Amino acid sequence: MIASVGPVLPLPLLRATGRYRGALGWNVEREMPFADRWLESKFPRWAFSILEDWGAGRFDDLETVVFSRADDGAQRLYYYVCELQRRGVMGGPLPLICDVTLIPRPHGQAHLEAALARLADRLDVGRDALARALDEAALGAPMPPEGNGPLCLLAGTPPPDRRLHDAAAQAGWRMHGPTLTESWNDMAAIPPEPGESPFAALARAMRATTAASRGFRDRNAALAAEVGQTGASAAVLWFTEEDEARIWDLPGQKRVLEELGVPVLALTRRDWAARNGAGREITQFLKETAA
């Protein structure tokens, strides 16, 4: 069986193996002494959970785990897992890294195509199998939540689950924004061009995905477009203490939302499990916005 860690991964390729279990999960509501011994505090909390379970042998039934280079936490965790295995500190599945390149240049596209071909060869996935998986893939961004209440955008660090969405619901609002698992499963809907190789089509789709923390897209323009597409009446910008990439977008995103007349609540340096009052603040903010 095969699992994955991180965003912007070639999900159709992994599914074409017939052995893909999905992304590794996490549980941050516990003590993690093994991970605390090896990881610095700036690792995201989900990385601590994954390493704790890896060290305890909970992934020993897996053959391979594919990590993404498009995320700082996933890339760094890959190197730590490799080193701990090299030292004999722990065993577990074979770690592989997908060399995702997001720089918007032709060389970046070609580099990613070659990386995907190498990964497919390593996982024994042929071109025909990948082409079929691309045809079958349900590629597309998540739709805004259904319901009749006003809609609030959630941007910044993807939360561990829907606890922030639940906080919005307590105020009678719908929250639109991916959880971490949803962002890892996101892929742009780009159909293959006539005569295009499946590796080229998959690389284009991956490079158009918005989930990477270190992407080269204009996040201010993307946020403004999302406001227009969803009709959002408010926005929450939520960033964890460990998120050192997305936080640089905060000033520009606040400015864009204010120019659009969208009330915004900025929550920075927060606990990833949202245990420090974020839910209460979101509920109160949305109640006041609706008043």
C-alpha positions as CSV (number, residue, x, y, z in Angstrom):
1,M,0.0,0.0,0.0
2,I,1.0,3.6,-0.7
3,A,0.2,6.8,1.2
4,S,1.2,10.4,0.8
5,V,2.1,13.6,2.7
6,G,1.6,17.1,1.5
7,P,-0.2,19.1,-1.3
8,V,0.3,19.2,-5.1
9,L,1.0,15.5,-5.5
10,P,0.1,13.5,-8.6
11,L,-3.0,11.9,-7.2
12,P,-4.2,10.2,-10.4
13,L,-0.7,8.6,-10.7
14,L,-0.9,7.3,-7.1
15,R,-4.5,6.0,-7.7
16,A,-3.4,4.3,-10.9
17,T,-1.2,2.0,-8.8
18,G,-4.3,0.4,-7.3
19,R,-2.6,0.5,-4.0
20,Y,-3.1,4.1,-2.9
21,R,-4.6,4.5,0.6
22,G,-4.7,8.3,0.7
23,A,-2.9,10.9,2.8
24,L,-1.5,10.0,6.2
25,G,-3.7,11.3,9.0
26,W,-2.9,12.9,12.3
27,N,-4.0,13.3,15.9
28,V,-2.6,16.3,17.7
29,E,-4.7,15.9,20.8
30,R,-2.1,13.8,22.6
31,E,1.5,13.7,23.9
32,M,4.1,13.0,21.3
33,P,7.4,12.2,23.1
34,F,9.2,10.5,20.2
35,A,8.5,13.4,17.8
36,D,9.3,16.0,20.4
37,R,12.7,14.4,20.7
38,W,13.6,14.9,17.0
39,L,11.6,17.8,15.6
40,E,12.1,21.5,16.1
41,S,9.1,23.5,17.4
42,K,8.6,25.2,14.0
43,F,7.5,22.0,12.4
44,P,3.7,22.0,11.8
45,R,1.9,20.0,14.4
46,W,0.6,17.5,11.9
47,A,4.3,16.6,11.2
48,F,4.8,15.7,14.9
49,S,1.8,13.4,14.8
50,I,3.0,11.6,11.6
51,L,6.5,11.1,13.0
52,E,5.1,9.9,16.3
53,D,3.0,7.3,14.5
54,W,5.9,6.4,12.2
55,G,8.3,5.8,15.1
56,A,5.7,3.7,16.8
57,G,5.4,1.4,13.8
58,R,1.8,2.4,12.9
59,F,2.7,2.7,9.2
60,D,4.6,-0.5,9.0
61,D,1.9,-2.1,6.8
62,L,2.7,0.5,4.1
63,E,5.2,-0.1,1.4
64,T,5.8,3.5,0.4
65,V,5.0,7.1,1.5
66,V,5.3,9.8,-1.2
67,F,6.2,13.3,0.2
68,S,5.6,16.6,-1.6
69,R,8.4,19.1,-2.2
70,A,5.8,21.9,-2.7
71,D,5.4,22.3,1.1
72,D,8.1,23.2,3.6
73,G,6.8,21.0,6.3
74,A,6.4,17.9,4.1
75,Q,9.8,18.4,2.5
76,R,11.6,18.8,5.8
77,L,9.8,15.8,7.3
78,Y,10.9,13.7,4.4
79,Y,14.5,14.4,5.2
80,Y,14.1,13.7,8.9
81,V,12.4,10.4,8.2
82,C,15.2,9.4,5.9
83,E,17.9,10.3,8.4
84,L,16.1,8.5,11.3
85,Q,15.8,5.4,9.2
86,R,19.5,5.7,8.1
87,R,20.5,5.8,11.8
88,G,18.3,2.8,12.6
89,V,16.2,4.8,15.0
90,M,13.0,3.7,13.2
91,G,11.9,1.5,10.3
92,G,8.7,1.7,8.4
93,P,7.8,2.3,4.7
94,L,10.1,3.6,2.0
95,P,10.0,7.4,1.9
96,L,10.0,9.0,-1.6
97,I,9.8,12.6,-2.6
98,C,8.0,14.1,-5.6
99,D,10.1,16.9,-7.0
100,V,7.3,19.3,-7.6
101,T,8.5,22.5,-9.4
102,L,6.1,25.5,-9.4
103,I,8.3,28.2,-11.0
104,P,6.2,29.5,-14.0
105,R,8.8,28.7,-16.7
106,P,8.9,26.1,-19.4
107,H,11.9,24.4,-17.7
108,G,9.7,23.9,-14.6
109,Q,7.0,22.1,-16.6
110,A,9.6,19.9,-18.2
111,H,11.3,19.2,-14.9
112,L,8.1,18.1,-13.3
113,E,7.1,15.9,-16.3
114,A,10.5,14.1,-15.9
115,A,10.0,13.7,-12.2
116,L,6.5,12.2,-12.7
117,A,7.9,9.8,-15.3
118,R,10.5,8.6,-12.8
119,L,7.9,8.3,-10.0
120,A,5.6,6.3,-12.3
121,D,8.5,4.0,-13.2
122,R,9.3,3.5,-9.5
123,L,5.7,2.7,-8.7
124,D,5.2,0.6,-11.9
125,V,2.6,2.8,-13.5
126,G,2.5,2.8,-17.3
127,R,1.4,5.6,-19.6
128,D,-1.8,3.9,-20.5
129,A,-2.8,3.3,-16.8
130,L,-2.0,7.0,-16.0
131,A,-4.0,8.2,-19.0
132,R,-7.0,6.1,-17.8
133,A,-6.6,7.5,-14.3
134,L,-6.6,11.1,-15.7
135,D,-9.8,10.4,-17.6
136,E,-11.4,9.0,-14.4
137,A,-10.2,11.7,-12.1
138,A,-12.7,14.1,-10.6
139,L,-10.6,17.2,-10.9
140,G,-11.9,20.5,-9.6
141,A,-12.0,22.9,-6.7
142,P,-14.5,22.4,-3.9
143,M,-17.8,24.1,-4.3
144,P,-19.1,26.6,-1.8
145,P,-21.1,25.0,1.0
146,E,-24.8,24.6,0.5
147,G,-27.3,26.5,2.6
148,N,-29.0,29.8,2.9
149,G,-26.8,31.7,5.4
150,P,-24.3,34.3,4.5
151,L,-20.9,33.0,3.4
152,C,-17.5,33.6,5.0
153,L,-14.2,32.9,3.3
154,L,-11.5,31.1,5.2
155,A,-7.9,31.7,4.0
156,G,-4.4,31.4,5.4
157,T,-3.3,28.1,7.0
158,P,-5.6,25.2,6.2
159,P,-7.0,24.0,9.6
160,P,-6.9,20.3,10.8
161,D,-10.6,19.7,10.3
162,R,-13.9,21.6,10.2
163,R,-13.7,23.1,13.7
164,L,-13.4,26.6,12.3
165,H,-16.3,25.9,9.9
166,D,-18.4,24.8,12.9
167,A,-17.6,28.0,14.7
168,A,-19.0,29.9,11.7
169,A,-22.1,27.7,11.7
170,Q,-22.8,28.7,15.3
171,A,-23.2,32.2,14.1
172,G,-25.5,31.2,11.3
173,W,-22.9,31.5,8.6
174,R,-21.4,29.1,6.0
175,M,-17.6,28.9,5.9
176,H,-15.9,28.3,2.6
177,G,-12.2,27.2,2.7
178,P,-10.4,23.9,2.7
179,T,-9.2,21.8,5.6
180,L,-5.7,20.5,5.4
181,T,-6.8,17.1,4.1
182,E,-9.0,18.9,1.5
183,S,-6.2,21.1,0.4
184,W,-3.9,18.0,0.0
185,N,-6.6,16.5,-2.2
186,D,-7.1,19.6,-4.4
187,M,-6.2,19.6,-8.0
188,A,-7.0,22.0,-10.8
189,A,-9.4,20.9,-13.5
190,I,-7.3,21.1,-16.7
191,P,-8.3,18.7,-19.5
192,P,-5.4,17.2,-21.6
193,E,-4.6,18.9,-24.8
194,P,-4.8,16.9,-28.1
195,G,-1.8,14.7,-28.4
196,E,-0.4,15.7,-25.0
197,S,1.3,13.0,-23.0
198,P,-0.3,12.0,-19.7
199,F,2.8,13.2,-17.8
200,A,2.5,16.7,-19.4
201,A,-1.2,16.9,-18.7
202,L,-0.7,15.9,-15.0
203,A,2.2,18.3,-14.6
204,R,0.1,21.2,-15.9
205,A,-2.8,20.3,-13.5
206,M,-0.4,20.1,-10.6
207,R,1.2,23.4,-11.4
208,A,-2.2,25.1,-11.5
209,T,-3.2,23.9,-8.1
210,T,-3.5,26.6,-5.5
211,A,-2.7,24.5,-2.3
212,A,1.1,25.0,-2.2
213,S,2.3,27.3,0.5
214,R,5.3,28.2,-1.7
215,G,3.6,28.7,-5.0
216,F,4.3,31.6,-7.4
217,R,0.7,32.8,-7.9
218,D,-0.8,36.2,-7.0
219,R,-2.7,35.2,-3.8
220,N,-4.2,38.7,-3.5
221,A,-5.8,38.5,-7.0
222,A,-6.9,34.9,-6.3
223,L,-8.6,36.0,-3.1
224,A,-10.4,38.8,-4.8
225,A,-11.5,36.4,-7.5
226,E,-12.8,34.0,-4.9
227,V,-14.8,36.8,-3.3
228,G,-16.4,37.5,-6.6
229,Q,-17.1,33.8,-7.4
230,T,-18.6,33.0,-4.0
231,G,-20.3,36.3,-3.1
232,A,-18.6,36.1,0.4
233,S,-19.8,38.7,2.9
234,A,-16.9,38.3,5.3
235,A,-13.5,36.7,5.6
236,V,-11.3,35.1,8.2
237,L,-7.5,35.0,7.7
238,W,-6.2,32.4,10.0
239,F,-2.5,31.6,10.4
240,T,-0.7,29.2,12.7
241,E,2.4,30.0,14.7
242,E,4.5,27.6,12.5
243,D,3.2,28.9,9.1
244,E,6.2,31.0,7.9
245,A,5.2,31.1,4.2
246,R,1.6,32.2,3.9
247,I,1.8,34.8,6.6
248,W,3.7,37.1,4.2
249,D,0.4,37.4,2.2
250,L,-1.5,38.8,5.2
251,P,-1.0,42.6,4.6
252,G,-1.9,42.3,0.9
253,Q,-4.9,40.1,1.5
254,K,-6.3,42.4,4.2
255,R,-5.9,45.4,1.9
256,V,-7.7,43.6,-1.0
257,L,-10.6,42.6,1.3
258,E,-10.9,46.1,2.7
259,E,-11.0,47.6,-0.8
260,L,-13.8,45.2,-1.7
261,G,-15.7,46.2,1.4
262,V,-15.5,42.7,2.9
263,P,-15.2,42.7,6.7
264,V,-12.1,40.7,7.7
265,L,-10.9,39.0,10.9
266,A,-7.2,38.3,11.0
267,L,-6.0,35.7,13.5
268,T,-2.2,35.2,13.5
269,R,0.3,33.0,15.4
270,R,-2.5,30.6,16.4
271,D,-2.4,27.0,17.7
272,W,-3.0,24.6,14.8
273,A,-5.6,22.7,16.8
274,A,-7.5,26.0,17.4
275,R,-7.4,25.5,21.1
276,N,-6.7,29.1,22.0
277,G,-10.0,30.8,21.4
278,A,-10.1,31.1,17.6
279,G,-13.6,29.4,17.4
280,R,-15.1,31.9,19.9
281,E,-13.5,34.9,18.1
282,I,-14.9,33.7,14.7
283,T,-18.4,33.2,16.1
284,Q,-18.4,36.6,17.7
285,F,-17.0,38.3,14.7
286,L,-19.6,36.9,12.4
287,K,-22.5,37.6,14.8
288,E,-21.3,41.2,14.9
289,T,-20.9,41.4,11.1
290,A,-24.4,40.2,10.6
291,A,-25.9,42.6,13.2
